[in-house]
């Protein structure tokens, strides 16, 4: 048992040291593989035997207060550990496979909240995000796929708002992603009767200036978020959509009335994480290169605000085709690649988006940087 405890501690420490976001334990018929997700890429870490894999997963499940005897159903759990005086929260998820259970552990550093200026690739984006937090009421939605940094952006926005003015910020999350001093954080607990509806009622009686709802997952949470914004509070939340326009359509799909969206929605932001191009190594940065270790991952944003948002809502509500001039993700990525800020791999990752595939193919065939810059100026 001590050997398994030592093994689990070693894996967690190595993952934290390498700044991994996730640990994957994947079983096979006769062995199992451990992977670390570092800078969005899954990297092989170690090969272990089936017996060690079974004991290791059981140990993690026991530590996270999960049912170690139940191996036929997916389970979720959480725990914390300390690495170099830093608290890191772990979110565990198991699913049954034909061989054994598979385990994924997400690492969430608790003592680190990045300043808003540290997040975007382009400095102007942080100014737009700060301006959003100065609004007194309304609904702001951060969208993007899983792992795109939506929660990190939300916490940075709340920190910026808190530093600018002494305000009361209350969050409603399932679960609390990052325990942060200065914020009042309420965690969903169905067994204790703390549902989204009951939690929101309690929050509204707590005199908040800003309310953060962790994620709009269904019709109930969407209605609660909109209702809170209609009471004169600023509501920040996240949603899983591919772009800003899709967020409006998603609210309509969740049966939110058009006039409620018209009155409450004041901004939609879509984001993606990209890898900065190393000034020494180029695209294929060495794993031992520490020159940009704390700033390797950055974000690019698409923002739907002001008159563009008003125009988009009007066109969508009246089923009219529209073409609005917004700073799209495609244009941001092309600009970043042309200026040498991001790697070729980051551009390829989103090649399936809209016309990005054709744009990247054209850029790849043309190695003349001046031609690319002219092309970018014509588009951005």
C-alpha positions in Angstrom: 0.0 0.0 0.0 2.9 2.4 0.8 4.2 1.7 -2.7 1.0 2.8 -4.3 0.8 5.9 -2.1 4.3 6.8 -3.1 3.4 6.2 -6.8 0.3 8.4 -6.6 2.3 11.2 -4.9 5.0 11.0 -7.5 2.5 11.2 -10.4 0.7 14.2 -8.9 4.0 16.0 -8.1 5.4 15.5 -11.6 2.1 16.7 -13.2 2.2 19.8 -11.0 5.8 20.4 -11.7 5.3 20.2 -15.5 2.2 22.4 -15.2 -0.1 19.7 -16.6 -3.8 20.4 -16.7 -4.9 16.8 -16.7 -3.7 13.3 -15.8 -5.1 10.4 -17.9 -4.8 6.8 -16.8 -5.9 4.6 -19.7 -6.2 0.8 -19.2 -5.5 -1.9 -21.9 -5.8 -5.6 -21.8 -2.3 -6.4 -20.3 -1.0 -3.0 -19.2 -2.0 0.7 -18.8 -0.7 4.0 -19.9 -0.4 7.3 -18.0 -0.6 10.5 -20.0 -0.2 14.2 -19.0 -2.0 17.0 -20.9 0.6 19.8 -21.1 -0.1 23.0 -23.2 -3.2 21.3 -24.7 -1.1 18.3 -26.0 -1.4 14.8 -24.5 2.1 13.5 -23.7 3.1 10.0 -22.7 4.3 9.7 -19.1 4.6 6.1 -18.0 3.5 2.5 -18.7 2.3 0.5 -15.7 0.9 -3.1 -15.2 -2.7 -3.9 -14.9 -2.4 -4.7 -11.2 -0.7 -1.4 -10.4 -3.3 0.4 -12.5 -6.2 -1.2 -10.6 -4.6 -0.4 -7.2 -3.7 3.1 -8.3 -7.2 4.0 -9.4 -8.7 2.4 -6.2 -6.3 4.6 -4.1 -7.3 7.8 -5.9 -11.0 6.9 -5.6 -10.7 6.1 -1.8 -8.8 9.4 -1.3 -11.6 11.3 -3.1 -14.4 9.6 -1.0 -15.6 7.7 -4.1 -17.1 4.2 -3.9 -14.1 1.9 -4.6 -16.5 -1.1 -5.0 -18.5 0.4 -7.8 -16.8 -0.1 -11.1 -19.7 -0.3 -13.5 -20.9 3.3 -13.3 -19.1 6.6 -13.9 -18.1 8.5 -10.8 -16.9 11.9 -9.8 -14.9 13.0 -6.8 -12.5 15.7 -5.6 -9.6 16.2 -3.2 -6.7 18.6 -2.6 -2.9 18.2 -2.3 0.0 20.6 -1.6 2.8 21.1 -4.1 5.6 23.5 -3.1 3.3 25.3 -0.6 0.6 25.7 -3.3 -2.8 24.2 -2.9 -4.0 22.3 -6.0 -7.6 21.0 -6.2 -8.1 17.7 -8.0 -11.3 16.8 -9.9 -11.5 13.0 -10.5 -13.7 11.3 -13.1 -13.9 7.6 -13.8 -15.7 5.6 -16.5 -15.9 1.9 -17.0 -14.1 0.3 -20.0 -14.0 -3.3 -21.4 -10.8 -3.8 -19.5 -10.8 -1.7 -16.3 -11.9 1.8 -15.2 -10.3 4.8 -16.8 -9.4 7.7 -14.6 -8.9 11.4 -15.5 -7.7 13.9 -12.9 -8.0 17.6 -13.6 -5.5 19.8 -11.7 -6.8 23.2 -10.6 -4.3 25.5 -8.8 -6.2 27.3 -6.0 -3.7 30.1 -5.1 -3.2 31.5 -8.6 -5.6 34.0 -10.2 -4.0 35.6 -13.3 -4.4 39.3 -13.8 -6.6 40.2 -16.8 -3.6 41.7 -18.6 -1.8 38.3 -18.6 -4.5 36.4 -20.4 -4.9 37.8 -24.0 -2.4 37.6 -26.8 -3.5 41.1 -28.0 -3.4 43.8 -25.2 -6.6 45.6 -26.4 -8.7 42.5 -25.5 -8.0 43.0 -21.8 -9.3 46.6 -22.0 -12.6 45.3 -23.6 -12.9 42.7 -20.8 -12.3 45.3 -18.1 -15.0 47.5 -19.6 -17.5 44.7 -19.4 -17.0 44.3 -15.7 -17.8 48.0 -15.2 -21.4 47.5 -16.3 -23.9 47.7 -13.4 -26.4 45.1 -14.8 -26.9 42.7 -17.6 -25.8 39.2 -18.7 -22.2 38.5 -20.0 -21.6 35.1 -21.5 -18.1 33.6 -22.0 -18.3 30.7 -24.5 -15.9 28.1 -25.9 -15.2 24.4 -25.8 -14.1 22.5 -22.7 -10.6 23.4 -21.6 -10.5 26.7 -23.4 -10.0 28.7 -20.2 -13.5 30.2 -19.7 -13.4 29.8 -15.9 -9.9 31.3 -15.7 -11.2 34.4 -17.7 -14.2 34.7 -15.4 -12.1 34.7 -12.2 -9.7 37.2 -13.7 -12.6 39.5 -14.7 -14.0 39.2 -11.1 -10.6 40.0 -9.6 -10.3 43.1 -11.9 -13.7 44.3 -10.9 -12.9 43.7 -7.2 -9.7 45.6 -7.4 -11.3 48.6 -9.2 -14.1 49.1 -6.7 -15.1 47.6 -3.3 -18.0 45.4 -4.5 -19.8 42.3 -3.3 -19.3 39.3 -5.7 -21.1 36.0 -5.1 -20.6 32.9 -7.2 -22.8 29.9 -7.7 -20.8 26.9 -9.0 -21.0 23.1 -9.4 -18.4 22.6 -8.1 -16.4 25.6 -6.9 -13.4 25.6 -9.3 -11.1 27.9 -7.4 -11.4 28.9 -3.8 -10.7 32.6 -3.8 -10.5 35.0 -0.9 -12.6 38.1 -1.3 -15.4 36.3 -3.1 -18.4 34.6 -1.5 -18.6 31.2 -3.2 -21.7 28.9 -3.0 -21.4 25.3 -4.2 -24.3 23.3 -5.5 -25.2 20.4 -3.2 -28.4 18.6 -4.1 -28.2 16.4 -1.0 -28.2 19.5 1.2 -31.0 21.1 -0.8 -28.7 23.7 -2.4 -29.9 23.6 -6.0 -29.4 26.3 -8.6 -32.8 27.7 -7.9 -32.5 27.7 -4.1 -28.9 28.9 -4.3 -29.8 31.9 -6.5 -32.7 32.9 -4.1 -30.2 33.0 -1.3 -27.7 35.0 -3.4 -30.2 37.6 -4.3 -30.9 38.2 -0.6 -27.2 38.6 0.0 -27.0 42.0 -1.7 -24.6 41.1 -4.5 -23.2 43.6 -7.1 -21.9 40.8 -9.4 -23.3 37.3 -9.6 -21.3 34.5 -11.3 -23.2 31.4 -12.4 -20.6 28.7 -13.2 -22.2 27.4 -16.4 -25.5 27.5 -18.3 -26.2 23.8 -18.8 -29.9 23.6 -19.3 -33.1 25.5 -19.4 -33.3 26.0 -15.6 -29.9 27.6 -15.3 -30.5 29.7 -18.3 -33.7 31.1 -16.9 -32.1 31.7 -13.5 -29.2 33.6 -15.1 -31.5 35.8 -17.2 -33.8 36.4 -14.2 -30.9 37.5 -12.1 -29.8 39.9 -14.7 -33.3 41.4 -14.9 -33.2 42.2 -11.2 -30.5 44.8 -11.8 -27.4 42.7 -11.2 -24.4 42.0 -13.4 -24.3 38.3 -14.1 -21.3 36.5 -15.5 -21.6 33.0 -16.8 -20.2 30.4 -19.3 -21.7 28.4 -22.1 -20.5 25.7 -24.5 -20.8 27.1 -28.1 -18.4 27.5 -31.0 -18.8 31.3 -31.5 -20.6 34.4 -30.2 -23.6 34.2 -32.5 -24.3 30.6 -31.5 -24.7 31.8 -27.9 -27.8 33.9 -28.8 -29.3 30.9 -30.7 -28.6 28.6 -27.8 -30.5 30.9 -25.4 -33.5 30.8 -27.9 -33.2 27.0 -27.9 -33.4 27.0 -24.1 -36.8 28.8 -24.4 -35.5 32.2 -23.2 -38.0 34.8 -24.5 -36.6 37.2 -27.1 -37.5 40.3 -25.1 -35.6 39.0 -22.1 -32.5 38.4 -24.2 -32.9 41.9 -25.7 -33.1 43.5 -22.2 -30.3 41.5 -20.4 -27.6 40.3 -22.9 -24.9 43.0 -22.9 -21.9 41.0 -24.2 -20.8 37.6 -25.6 -17.1 36.6 -25.6 -15.7 33.5 -27.3 -12.2 32.4 -26.6 -9.6 29.8 -27.6 -6.2 28.9 -26.1 -3.2 29.0 -28.4 0.5 28.3 -27.9 2.9 31.2 -28.2 5.8 30.7 -30.6 9.1 30.3 -28.8 11.6 32.9 -29.9 14.4 30.4 -29.5 13.0 27.0 -30.6 10.3 28.1 -33.1 7.2 25.9 -33.6 8.7 22.8 -31.9 9.7 24.2 -28.5 11.9 22.0 -26.3 10.2 20.7 -23.2 13.2 22.0 -21.3 13.0 25.5 -22.6 12.1 27.8 -19.7 12.2 31.1 -21.6 8.5 31.5 -21.8 7.4 28.9 -19.4 4.8 31.0 -17.6 3.4 32.7 -20.8 3.4 29.8 -23.2 -0.4 29.5 -23.3 -2.4 32.6 -24.2 -5.9 33.3 -25.4 -7.5 34.9 -28.5 -11.0 36.3 -28.3 -14.0 37.0 -30.4 -16.2 39.7 -28.9 -19.8 40.6 -29.7 -20.6 44.0 -28.0 -22.4 47.3 -28.4 -24.0 48.0 -31.8 -22.8 44.7 -33.3 -24.6 42.9 -30.5 -27.8 44.9 -31.0 -27.6 44.3 -34.8 -27.0 40.6 -34.3 -30.0 40.2 -31.9 -32.3 42.1 -34.3 -31.3 40.0 -37.3 -31.6 36.7 -35.4 -34.9 37.6 -33.8 -36.4 38.5 -37.2 -34.8 35.6 -39.2 -32.8 38.0 -41.4 -29.4 37.3 -42.9 -26.7 39.6 -41.6 -23.0 40.3 -41.9 -21.5 42.1 -39.0 -18.0 43.4 -38.6 -16.6 41.7 -35.4 -13.1 40.7 -34.5 -13.6 37.0 -35.3 -11.5 34.2 -34.0 -10.5 33.4 -37.6 -9.1 36.8 -38.2 -7.4 36.9 -34.8 -5.7 33.6 -35.4 -4.6 34.6 -38.9 -3.2 37.9 -37.6 -1.4 36.2 -34.8 0.2 33.6 -37.1 1.2 36.1 -39.7 2.9 38.3 -37.1 4.8 35.3 -35.8 3.1 35.2 -32.3 1.7 31.7 -32.4 2.8 28.3 -33.7 1.7 26.7 -36.9 0.1 23.9 -34.8 -2.2 26.4 -33.1 -3.4 27.6 -36.5 -3.9 24.1 -37.8 -5.9 23.2 -34.7 -8.7 25.5 -35.9 -8.4 24.7 -39.6 -11.8 23.2 -39.7 -13.4 26.5 -38.7 -15.3 28.3 -41.5 -12.8 29.3 -44.2 -9.7 28.8 -42.0 -8.8 25.7 -43.8 -8.4 27.4 -47.1 -6.7 30.4 -45.5 -4.1 28.2 -43.8 -3.5 26.2 -47.0 -2.9 29.5 -48.9 -0.5 30.7 -46.2 1.3 27.4 -46.1 1.9 27.5 -49.8 3.1 31.1 -49.7 6.3 31.6 -47.7 6.5 35.3 -48.5 5.9 37.0 -45.2 5.3 40.4 -46.8 2.6 38.9 -48.9 0.9 37.4 -45.8 1.1 40.7 -44.0 -0.7 42.4 -46.9 -3.3 39.7 -46.9 -3.8 40.2 -43.2 -4.2 44.0 -43.5 -6.8 43.4 -46.2 -8.8 41.1 -43.9 -8.4 42.5 -40.4 
